[in-house]
Amino acid sequence: MSARRVVIVGAGMAAARLAEELRVGEPDPQRLSVTVLGAEPEEPYNRIMLSHAVAAPPAGPAGTSAAGPTGTSAAGPTGTSAAGPTAAPPVASAVARLKPAGWWARNHIEVRTSTSVAGIDRATREVELAGGERVAYDHLVLATGAAPRVPPVDGIRGPGGSLAPGAFTLRDAAGQRELTSHLAAHPGPVAVVGAGFIGLEIACALAASGRDVVVVHPRDRPMNACLDVGAGAVLVRALDSLGMRVVTGARATRWDGSTLTLDDGEVRCRTVVLTAGSAPRSDLARDAGLEVGHGVVIDDELTTSDPEISAIGDCAEHRGVASGLVAPAWDQAVVLAARLSGADPDARYLGGTQVTRLKAHGIDVVALGSLAADVYGSRCPDTGAQIEVTTLCEPARGRYARVDVAGGRVVGAALIGHPEPVGMLTQMYEDALPVPDDVVSVVLGRAEAVAAQTPSTMPAAAVVCRCNGVSKGDLVAAWTDGARDHSALSERTRAGTGCGGCSPAVDGICDWLQEAG
């Protein structure tokens, strides 16, 4: 009997997780073959960490950087894959790679880099590559991710449609390398257009490296999609204390290579980073006749309008939502792998929770769910329960906390400079746990449940890594099984391989285990 062929288009974080979980569900490659087709020259890497690497020195001629050699790819020396050699430069930092050298090949997963898919032939169940080759599939998965949005700024594009000199987006390793090289050649101020999660991460990294940074945002506050007005004001003040200037309520109108003109003012700079959001890459699906809305429309089985084609991650729209977050994408990958491998044919994806964390260079912002537009009289749209809002604001100390509770459950929260209750509030939100009557004590870290969250006293079931669902017990088990440092724990459990926000907690548990002997 020939192997069932699963072909994954895209080699991002969702695709990589799916390929890994498929092999876990069916270890025998004679029963299930897995092929990953990635347009980039790199094998799967952690895109979330690109913003942290922007201010790093560019790679040297031998593929080295200030951190040392980048190592080899999973299928052999850097720039090779199952499809043969490529001329790819290495990812800027070795820590970005999702799997160590040789892992994909050892686990019988074919990863083809520099392989662009031009079309889908649903009648013959084949994908056509840019060079004309056809790859047959029994089940096709679209994990094509999202493309950066480029705002309508006069002069931002060159004659051929590509970005003009000095203008950059940051969505892949190539973009990160180009931006890093440009920054090395052009010292001076940088304008970041867009104050969402990615924009602020980049701005913080550049400011920490000594750059003068101006953040331009068209809305009245940064991270307006998940923070209220009070939180936005405190965040602006905190960013200012780190040396950044934040201009809100302003739109960029023109770029000439040395000046970014705003509708009210200008920024003199040689570098503009565009972080104005992203849009699902759905062209392949649309051209193939699949149903497309904001993204590729999928059901709870993660199936598109063609039962032999699924979609996951940033390109997918589930129940009207294209989340753009890594945790829901990985949840989708786990569910789809269970279905396709036969481990759990009845698995369903019922949606994910919205958890966003910005933790970089002196800024710690956490947003959970959605906040009520009106702090008085609002009701939860799901249950109809009255929403009770608790707010603490200390602008001078860079601290703000708001927790929205409905029916005794957290439905939304925004925290700035309050790391103590993050773990407990996140668990309450994600697991719909009851909230103590004294919400203020929870926010201040004085509640018994919060105070107990130390490596030695936290329960084994306490979730440490939200992106991957890794608990303290999972880390202890991996330690007992021989993973005796942070790197080994991360490789064994995946803790810290998503957004990286749990790295301090993993370090704390690692230190505690080492001290305990």
C-alpha positions as CSV (number, residue, x, y, z in Angstrom):
1,M,0.0,0.0,0.0
2,S,1.4,3.4,-1.0
3,A,1.8,6.1,1.6
4,R,-0.8,8.8,1.9
5,R,0.7,12.0,0.6
6,V,0.3,15.2,2.6
7,V,1.7,18.3,1.0
8,I,2.0,21.5,2.9
9,V,2.4,24.8,1.0
10,G,4.4,27.2,3.2
11,A,7.2,26.6,5.6
12,G,6.4,29.0,8.4
13,M,5.8,28.2,12.1
14,A,2.3,26.8,11.5
15,A,3.5,24.5,8.6
16,A,6.5,23.3,10.7
17,R,4.3,22.5,13.7
18,L,1.9,20.6,11.4
19,A,4.7,18.6,9.8
20,E,6.1,17.7,13.2
21,E,2.7,16.7,14.7
22,L,1.9,14.6,11.6
23,R,5.1,12.5,12.1
24,V,4.2,12.1,15.8
25,G,0.8,10.9,14.9
26,E,2.1,8.5,12.2
27,P,5.8,7.7,12.6
28,D,5.9,5.4,9.6
29,P,6.8,7.3,6.4
30,Q,5.6,4.3,4.4
31,R,2.1,5.0,5.6
32,L,2.2,8.8,5.6
33,S,4.6,11.0,3.6
34,V,5.0,14.6,4.5
35,T,6.3,17.3,2.1
36,V,6.8,20.9,3.0
37,L,7.1,23.4,0.1
38,G,8.7,26.7,1.2
39,A,9.3,29.7,-1.0
40,E,12.1,31.1,1.2
41,P,15.6,29.8,1.0
42,E,15.6,29.0,4.8
43,E,14.2,26.0,6.5
44,P,11.5,26.8,9.1
45,Y,12.5,29.4,11.7
46,N,11.0,31.5,14.4
47,R,9.6,34.6,12.7
48,I,8.6,36.2,15.9
49,M,12.2,36.7,16.9
50,L,13.0,38.6,13.7
51,S,12.1,41.9,15.4
52,H,14.6,41.2,18.2
53,A,17.4,40.6,15.6
54,V,16.9,43.7,13.6
55,A,19.5,45.7,15.5
56,A,22.1,42.9,15.5
57,P,25.2,43.2,13.4
58,P,24.8,41.8,9.9
59,A,26.1,38.3,9.0
60,G,29.7,38.1,7.8
61,P,30.9,36.6,4.6
62,A,31.2,33.1,6.0
63,G,27.7,33.2,7.4
64,T,28.8,34.3,10.8
65,S,27.7,37.1,13.0
66,A,28.6,38.6,16.4
67,A,27.0,35.5,17.9
68,G,29.2,33.1,16.0
69,P,28.5,30.6,13.2
70,T,24.9,29.9,12.3
71,G,25.4,26.2,11.8
72,T,24.0,23.9,9.2
73,S,20.4,23.3,8.0
74,A,18.3,20.3,8.9
75,A,19.1,18.5,5.7
76,G,22.8,19.2,5.5
77,P,25.0,22.3,5.1
78,T,23.4,25.7,5.2
79,G,21.5,26.3,2.0
80,T,20.7,22.7,1.2
81,S,17.4,20.8,1.4
82,A,15.7,17.7,0.0
83,A,15.3,19.6,-3.2
84,G,19.1,20.2,-3.6
85,P,21.5,23.0,-2.9
86,T,20.5,26.6,-2.8
87,A,22.5,29.8,-2.5
88,A,20.7,31.0,0.6
89,P,22.4,33.1,3.2
90,P,21.8,31.9,6.8
91,V,19.1,33.2,9.1
92,A,20.5,36.1,11.0
93,S,20.6,34.2,14.3
94,A,21.0,30.5,15.0
95,V,18.4,30.7,17.8
96,A,15.7,31.5,15.2
97,R,15.9,28.0,13.7
98,L,12.9,25.8,14.9
99,K,14.8,22.5,14.6
100,P,18.5,21.5,14.9
101,A,20.6,20.3,12.0
102,G,19.4,17.1,10.4
103,W,16.1,17.0,12.3
104,W,13.7,17.1,9.3
105,A,15.6,14.5,7.4
106,R,15.9,12.2,10.4
107,N,12.2,12.3,10.9
108,H,11.4,11.6,7.2
109,I,9.9,15.0,6.5
110,E,10.9,16.4,3.1
111,V,11.4,20.2,3.4
112,R,12.0,21.8,0.0
113,T,13.3,25.4,0.2
114,S,13.3,28.0,-2.5
115,T,10.2,26.3,-3.9
116,S,7.4,28.6,-5.0
117,V,4.0,27.2,-5.8
118,A,2.3,28.7,-8.9
119,G,-1.0,27.0,-8.8
120,I,-3.3,24.2,-7.6
121,D,-4.9,21.6,-10.0
122,R,-7.7,20.3,-7.9
123,A,-8.9,17.9,-10.6
124,T,-5.6,16.0,-10.7
125,R,-4.7,16.8,-7.1
126,E,-1.4,18.3,-7.9
127,V,0.3,21.6,-7.1
128,E,2.3,23.2,-9.9
129,L,5.7,24.8,-9.0
130,A,7.1,27.9,-10.5
131,G,9.5,25.9,-12.6
132,G,6.7,23.7,-14.1
133,E,7.2,20.7,-11.9
134,R,4.1,19.1,-10.5
135,V,3.8,17.6,-7.0
136,A,0.9,15.2,-6.3
137,Y,-1.0,15.2,-3.1
138,D,-3.7,13.2,-1.4
139,H,-4.4,16.0,1.0
140,L,-3.1,19.6,0.6
141,V,-2.6,22.1,3.4
142,L,-2.3,25.8,2.7
143,A,-0.1,27.5,5.3
144,T,0.9,30.4,3.2
145,G,0.9,33.0,6.0
146,A,0.2,36.7,5.6
147,A,1.8,39.5,3.6
148,P,2.7,42.9,5.1
149,R,0.4,45.7,4.3
150,V,2.0,48.7,2.7
151,P,0.2,52.0,3.5
152,P,-0.6,54.4,0.7
153,V,2.4,56.7,1.1
154,D,3.5,58.7,-1.9
155,G,7.0,57.6,-3.0
156,I,7.0,54.5,-0.8
157,R,7.3,52.3,-3.9
158,G,9.9,52.4,-6.7
159,P,9.2,52.3,-10.4
160,G,8.9,48.5,-10.5
161,G,6.5,48.3,-7.6
162,S,9.0,47.2,-5.0
163,L,9.7,49.3,-1.9
164,A,11.7,52.5,-2.5
165,P,15.2,52.7,-1.1
166,G,15.2,53.2,2.7
167,A,11.7,51.7,3.1
168,F,11.3,48.2,4.6
169,T,8.8,45.7,5.9
170,L,9.7,42.9,8.3
171,R,8.0,39.7,7.6
172,D,10.7,37.2,6.7
173,A,14.5,36.6,7.2
174,A,15.4,38.3,3.9
175,G,13.6,41.4,5.0
176,Q,15.4,41.3,8.3
177,R,18.8,40.9,6.7
178,E,18.2,43.8,4.3
179,L,17.0,46.1,7.1
180,T,19.9,45.2,9.3
181,S,22.4,45.8,6.6
182,H,20.8,49.1,5.7
183,L,20.9,50.2,9.3
184,A,24.6,49.4,9.6
185,A,25.3,51.6,6.5
186,H,23.0,54.4,7.5
187,P,23.3,55.5,11.1
188,G,20.7,58.0,12.3
189,P,17.0,58.2,13.1
190,V,14.5,55.6,12.2
191,A,10.8,56.1,11.6
192,V,8.5,53.2,12.4
193,V,5.1,53.5,10.7
194,G,2.5,51.6,12.8
195,A,2.4,51.1,16.5
196,G,1.0,47.6,16.8
197,F,2.7,44.7,18.4
198,I,5.4,44.2,15.8
199,G,6.0,47.9,15.3
200,L,6.6,48.5,19.0
201,E,8.9,45.4,19.2
202,I,11.0,46.7,16.4
203,A,11.0,50.3,17.9
204,C,12.1,49.0,21.3
205,A,14.9,46.9,19.8
206,L,16.2,49.8,17.8
207,A,16.0,52.2,20.7
208,A,17.9,49.8,22.9
209,S,20.6,49.7,20.3
210,G,21.0,53.5,20.6
211,R,18.9,54.6,17.6
212,D,16.7,57.7,17.7
213,V,13.3,56.2,17.0
214,V,10.0,58.0,16.0
215,V,6.9,55.9,16.0
216,V,4.1,57.2,13.7
217,H,0.6,55.9,14.3
218,P,-2.7,57.0,12.7
219,R,-4.9,56.1,15.7
220,D,-5.2,57.9,19.0
221,R,-3.1,55.4,20.9
222,P,-0.6,52.6,20.3
223,M,-1.8,49.0,20.2
224,N,-5.3,50.5,19.8
225,A,-6.7,47.1,18.8
226,C,-6.2,45.7,22.3
227,L,-5.6,48.6,24.7
228,D,-8.0,51.2,25.9
229,V,-7.3,55.0,26.1
230,G,-5.8,54.8,29.6
231,A,-3.5,52.0,28.8
232,G,-2.4,53.7,25.6
233,A,-1.5,56.9,27.4
234,V,0.6,55.0,30.0
235,L,2.3,53.1,27.2
236,V,3.2,56.3,25.3
237,R,4.8,57.7,28.5
238,A,6.7,54.5,29.1
239,L,8.0,54.5,25.5
240,D,9.0,58.1,25.9
241,S,11.0,57.2,29.0
242,L,13.0,54.7,26.8
243,G,13.9,57.5,24.4
244,M,11.3,57.0,21.7
245,R,9.0,59.6,20.4
246,V,5.4,58.5,19.6
247,V,3.3,60.6,17.2
248,T,-0.3,59.5,17.3
249,G,-3.2,60.6,15.2
250,A,-0.8,61.2,12.3
251,R,-0.5,59.6,8.9
252,A,2.6,59.4,6.7
253,T,1.9,61.0,3.3
254,R,5.2,61.1,1.5
255,W,8.7,59.4,1.5
256,D,11.6,60.9,-0.5
257,G,14.5,58.9,0.9
258,S,15.5,61.4,3.5
259,T,12.3,62.8,4.9
260,L,9.0,61.1,5.9
261,T,6.3,63.7,5.5
262,L,3.3,63.5,7.8
263,D,-0.1,65.2,7.4
264,D,1.1,67.4,10.3
265,G,4.9,67.6,10.4
266,E,7.8,65.5,9.2
267,V,10.5,63.1,10.3
268,R,14.0,63.5,9.0
269,C,15.5,60.0,8.6
270,R,17.1,57.6,6.1
271,T,15.1,54.5,7.2
272,V,11.4,53.8,7.4
273,V,10.0,50.5,8.7
274,L,6.4,49.8,7.7
275,T,4.5,47.8,10.3
276,A,0.9,48.6,9.3
277,G,-0.5,45.2,9.7
278,S,-0.8,42.2,7.4
279,A,-3.2,40.5,5.1
280,P,-3.7,36.7,4.6
281,R,-2.0,35.3,1.6
282,S,-5.0,33.8,-0.2
283,D,-4.2,34.2,-3.9
284,L,-3.5,30.5,-4.4
285,A,-6.8,29.5,-2.9
286,R,-8.7,32.2,-4.8
287,D,-7.2,31.2,-8.1
288,A,-8.1,27.6,-7.4
289,G,-11.7,28.5,-6.8
290,L,-11.8,28.0,-3.1
291,E,-14.0,30.1,-0.9
292,V,-12.1,33.2,0.3
293,G,-13.3,35.9,2.6
294,H,-10.8,37.9,4.6
295,G,-8.7,34.7,4.5
296,V,-9.1,31.2,3.2
297,V,-12.4,30.1,4.8
298,I,-12.2,26.9,6.9
299,D,-14.7,25.0,9.1
300,D,-14.1,23.4,12.5
301,E,-12.4,20.5,10.7
302,L,-10.0,23.1,9.2
303,T,-11.2,22.1,5.8
304,T,-11.8,24.5,3.0
305,S,-14.6,24.4,0.4
306,D,-12.6,21.5,-1.1
307,P,-12.6,18.5,1.3
308,E,-9.1,17.5,0.2
309,I,-7.6,20.9,1.0
310,S,-7.2,22.4,4.4
311,A,-5.7,25.7,5.6
312,I,-4.1,26.8,8.9
313,G,-2.4,29.8,10.4
314,D,-2.3,33.4,9.3
315,C,-3.9,32.6,5.8
316,A,-6.9,30.9,7.3
317,E,-10.3,32.4,8.4
318,H,-12.1,30.4,11.0
319,R,-15.6,31.5,12.1
320,G,-14.9,34.9,10.6
321,V,-11.6,35.4,12.4
322,A,-8.1,35.4,11.0
323,S,-6.1,35.7,14.2
324,G,-2.6,36.3,13.0
325,L,-1.2,34.9,16.3
326,V,1.1,31.9,16.7
327,A,-0.8,30.1,19.5
328,P,-4.0,29.6,17.5
329,A,-2.0,28.6,14.5
330,W,-0.2,25.9,16.5
331,D,-3.5,24.8,18.0
332,Q,-4.9,24.4,14.5
333,A,-1.8,22.4,13.4
334,V,-2.3,20.0,16.3
335,V,-5.9,19.4,15.5
336,L,-5.3,18.9,11.8
337,A,-2.4,16.6,12.4
338,A,-4.6,14.4,14.6
339,R,-7.2,14.2,11.9
340,L,-4.9,13.5,9.0
341,S,-2.6,11.1,10.8
342,G,-5.6,9.1,12.1
343,A,-4.6,9.7,15.7
344,D,-8.0,11.4,16.3
345,P,-10.1,11.6,13.2
346,D,-12.9,13.4,15.1
347,A,-10.7,16.3,16.4
348,R,-12.2,19.7,16.0
349,Y,-10.8,23.3,16.3
350,L,-13.4,25.5,18.1
351,G,-11.4,28.7,18.1
352,G,-8.7,30.2,20.2
353,T,-8.3,32.8,22.9
354,Q,-6.7,36.2,22.2
355,V,-3.5,36.6,24.2
356,T,-0.9,39.2,23.2
357,R,2.3,40.1,25.0
358,L,4.9,42.7,24.2
359,K,7.9,42.1,26.4
360,A,11.1,43.8,25.1
361,H,13.7,46.2,26.4
362,G,11.9,47.6,29.5
363,I,8.3,47.3,28.2
364,D,5.9,44.6,29.5
365,V,2.4,44.8,28.0
366,V,-0.2,42.0,28.1
367,A,-3.6,42.1,26.5
368,L,-6.2,39.4,27.0
369,G,-9.5,39.0,25.1
370,S,-11.3,42.3,24.3
371,L,-12.1,45.3,26.5
372,A,-15.6,46.7,26.8
373,A,-16.0,49.9,24.8
374,D,-18.0,51.4,27.6
375,V,-16.8,50.8,31.2
376,Y,-20.3,51.5,32.5
377,G,-23.3,49.4,31.4
378,S,-21.6,47.1,28.9
379,R,-22.6,43.4,28.7
380,C,-20.7,40.4,27.5
381,P,-21.7,39.6,23.9
382,D,-21.4,35.8,24.6
383,T,-23.4,35.6,27.8
384,G,-25.2,38.9,28.3
385,A,-23.7,39.2,31.7
386,Q,-22.9,42.7,33.1
387,I,-19.2,43.6,32.6
388,E,-17.5,44.9,35.8
389,V,-14.3,46.9,35.1
390,T,-11.5,47.3,37.6
391,T,-8.8,49.8,36.7
392,L,-5.5,50.8,38.4
393,C,-3.4,53.6,36.9
394,E,0.1,54.8,37.9
395,P,1.4,56.8,34.9
396,A,4.5,58.1,36.8
397,R,5.6,54.5,37.4
398,G,4.6,53.2,34.0
399,R,2.0,50.9,35.4
400,Y,-1.6,50.3,34.3
401,A,-4.0,47.5,34.8
402,R,-7.6,46.9,33.7
403,V,-9.5,43.7,34.2
404,D,-13.0,43.2,32.7
405,V,-15.0,40.5,34.5
406,A,-18.4,39.2,33.4
407,G,-20.3,36.4,35.3
408,G,-17.3,35.9,37.6
409,R,-14.9,35.2,34.6
410,V,-12.2,37.3,33.0
411,V,-13.3,38.4,29.5
412,G,-10.6,41.0,28.9
413,A,-7.6,42.6,30.5
414,A,-4.8,45.1,29.7
415,L,-1.6,45.1,31.9
416,I,1.4,47.4,31.6
417,G,4.2,47.1,34.1
418,H,2.4,44.5,36.1
419,P,4.2,41.2,35.5
420,E,3.1,39.6,38.8
421,P,-0.5,38.6,37.9
422,V,0.1,37.8,34.3
423,G,0.2,34.1,34.7
424,M,-2.8,33.8,37.0
425,L,-5.0,36.2,35.0
426,T,-4.0,34.5,31.7
427,Q,-5.0,31.1,33.2
428,M,-8.2,32.5,34.5
429,Y,-9.0,33.9,31.1
430,E,-8.0,30.9,29.0
431,D,-9.6,28.3,31.2
432,A,-12.7,30.4,32.3
433,L,-11.7,30.0,35.9
434,P,-13.6,32.0,38.6
435,V,-12.1,35.3,39.6
436,P,-11.6,36.2,43.3
437,D,-13.9,38.9,44.6
438,D,-10.9,41.1,45.3
439,V,-9.7,41.7,41.8
440,V,-7.3,44.5,42.9
441,S,-5.4,42.0,45.1
442,V,-5.0,39.8,42.1
443,V,-3.6,42.6,40.0
444,L,-1.2,43.7,42.7
445,G,0.0,40.1,43.1
446,R,-1.2,40.0,46.7
447,A,-3.9,37.3,46.3
448,E,-2.9,33.9,47.6
449,A,-3.2,32.3,44.2
450,V,-0.8,34.8,42.7
451,A,1.7,34.8,45.5
452,A,2.0,31.0,45.2
453,Q,3.3,31.2,41.6
454,T,7.0,30.6,42.3
455,P,9.0,27.7,40.8
456,S,9.0,25.7,44.0
457,T,5.3,26.2,44.9
458,M,3.4,26.5,41.7
459,P,1.3,23.4,40.9
460,A,2.6,21.0,38.3
461,A,-0.4,21.8,36.1
462,A,0.4,25.5,36.0
463,V,1.0,26.5,32.3
464,V,4.4,28.1,31.7
465,C,4.4,28.4,27.9
466,R,1.1,29.6,26.6
467,C,2.1,29.2,22.9
468,N,2.8,25.5,23.3
469,G,0.7,24.6,26.3
470,V,3.8,23.5,28.3
471,S,3.2,23.1,32.1
472,K,5.6,23.1,35.0
473,G,5.1,19.4,35.2
474,D,6.1,19.0,31.5
475,L,9.4,20.8,32.2
476,V,10.1,18.8,35.4
477,A,9.5,15.6,33.4
478,A,11.8,16.7,30.7
479,W,14.5,17.6,33.3
480,T,14.1,14.2,34.9
481,D,14.5,12.6,31.4
482,G,17.9,14.3,30.9
483,A,17.1,17.8,29.6
484,R,19.3,19.7,32.0
485,D,19.5,23.3,30.7
486,H,17.2,25.9,29.0
487,S,18.2,24.9,25.5
488,A,17.5,21.2,26.1
489,L,14.2,21.9,27.9
490,S,13.1,24.1,25.0
491,E,14.0,21.4,22.4
492,R,12.2,18.7,24.4
493,T,9.1,20.6,25.3
494,R,9.0,23.6,22.8
495,A,8.8,26.0,25.8
496,G,10.1,29.4,24.7
497,T,10.0,28.6,21.0
498,G,7.0,30.8,20.3
499,C,6.8,34.4,21.3
500,G,9.7,33.9,23.8
501,G,7.7,35.6,26.6
502,C,8.0,32.6,28.9
503,S,11.8,32.4,28.7
504,P,12.3,34.0,32.2
505,A,9.9,31.6,33.7
506,V,11.7,28.6,32.1
507,D,15.0,30.0,33.3
508,G,13.5,30.3,36.8
509,I,12.3,26.7,36.8
510,C,15.6,25.5,35.4
511,D,17.5,27.3,38.2
512,W,15.2,25.9,40.8
513,L,15.7,22.3,39.5
514,Q,19.5,22.8,39.4
515,E,19.5,24.1,43.0
516,A,17.3,21.2,44.1
517,G,19.8,18.8,42.7
